Every structure is written in structure tokens, then in C-alpha cells.
């Protein structure tokens, strides 16, 4: 009887160890997936936002060579990236992302470039903190 009980206890401990290992691995994989999604969304948003900003402050010669379909693609890319950030990131990072997007479209002031750079730096700093790069 003692041998049977020891076998059952050993099997239960082994099974619970396997479950714990699977859960830990699953959590690590989920964390990596989440980090990768945040980075991809941020890269898409920053790339498109920067292109939009540069178009809006660009020289007339650069604007003449511009195709309207490019702006539509940048807008779509900006929104895809922003959707990822808003879905997966913290409130602080979302607020900085919104400030960056707003600065991409606001180029009428004299300090528009400084505001855009400042908003981009705040966004990237918040994202880096969130994903544990800093």
C-alpha cells in the first residue's frame, strides 16, 4: 500500500511540475509576443508619422514629386501602428503616441519641428520603459 501511495504522489508531483513548466514557458512566450507586437506597431507608427511630418514641412519641389496615394498609405500605416499601441500599451505610452501623431499634422507653428521631436522622444522613452529596454 505504501508503495502504491508513493507512486501516486510521485506521479502527481511530476505532473504538477510539467504543468508548472508549461505555464512558465507560455508566459515567457506571451511576453515576447507582446513585446514584438508593441515594437512593430511603434515602428510602423513612427515611420508613417515621420513621413507625414516631412511631407507637410517639405519644400515645394519635394511636394511636387509626391503622389497622393503615398499619403493615404502613410495615414493607413499610422493608424495601424496607433491601433496596436492603443490596444497593447499603457495609458502613458498611449498619451505620448497621441501627442506624436498630433505633432505630425501640426506644422503651422514656428516650433513645430521641436514639438514633433520632443513628442517622438517622449513616446519612445515611454515605450522603451514599458518593454523593459531601459
N, C-alpha and C positions, 0 to 999 in steps of 0.2 A: 504494500500500500504506500509506503514511504517513497519507494522508487517511482511509482506512478505519479504521485503528487510532485516530486522533484522534477520529473519530466514535464509535467503540465506547467509548472512555474517557470521552468527554463524556456519552454516554448512561448509562453506569454511574454516573458522578458525579451526574447529575441524578436517576436512580432512587434512589440511596442518600440523596440529600438529601430526596427526597419521603418515603422511609421514615422517616428521622430526624424530619422534621417531624410525620408522623402519630403516631409513638411519643411525642413530646413532648406533643402535643395530647391524646393518650389518657391519659397520666399526669396531666396537669392536670385533665382531666375526672373521672378516677377520684378524685383528691384532693378535688375539690369535692363529688362524690357522697358520699364517705366523711365529710367534714365535715358535710354536710347531714343524713346519717343519724344521726350522733352527736348533733347538736343536737336533732333531732326526738325521738330516744329519751330524751334527758335531759329535755327539756321535758315529755314525757308522764309520765316517772317522777316528776319534781319536782311536777308538778301533782297527780297522784294521791296521792303521799305526803303532801303538804301537806293535802289534803282529809281524808285518813285521820287524820292527826295532830289536825287541828282538830275532827274528829268525836269523837275519843277524849278530848279535854280540854274539849269544849264544855259549855255549860250544859244543864241538863235540858230547858229549853224548846226549845232547838235540836235536841236529840236526839229529842224527841217528834215533831218535824216531819220527821224523817229517814226515808227509805224504805230498807229493807234491800237492795233491788236496786241502789241507789246504791253501797253498799259493795262489792257484787260487781263492779260496773263499775269502781270505783276499784282494786280488787285486780287485776282483769284488765289495766287500763291500767298499773298499777305494774309488773306482771310483763312486759308487752310492752316497756315502756321499759327495764326492767332487762335483758331479754334482748338488746336492741340494744347496751346498754353492755357487757355481758359478752362479746358476740360481736366488737365492733369496737374496744374501748378497751384501754388498757394496764392492767397489773396494779394500778398505783397508783390509777387512776381507778376501777377495779372495786372495790377495797377501800373507797374513800370512798363509792361508791354503796351498798355493803352496809351501811356504818355509818349512812348516811342512812336506808335502808329500816328497819333495826333500830330507829333512834330514832323512827321514825313509829309504831311499835307499842308502844314502851316509854314509857308516860306515867305510870307509878306513882310515880316519884321526884319530889322537890321541884324538882329542877333539870332536869326533862325538857325543858322548852322551850329552855333554854340549850343542852342537849346536841343537840337537833334542829337548832337554828340553827347551832351550831358544825359539825355533820356536813354540813349543807347548804352552808355556806360552804367547807368543805374540798373537798367534791365539785365545786362549781362552779369553784373555783380550779384544781383538778387538770384538769378538762375544758377550761377556758379555755387553760391552758398547753399541753395536748395538741393542741388545734385551732389554736393559734397566734394567739389573740386578744390575749393579754398581751404 
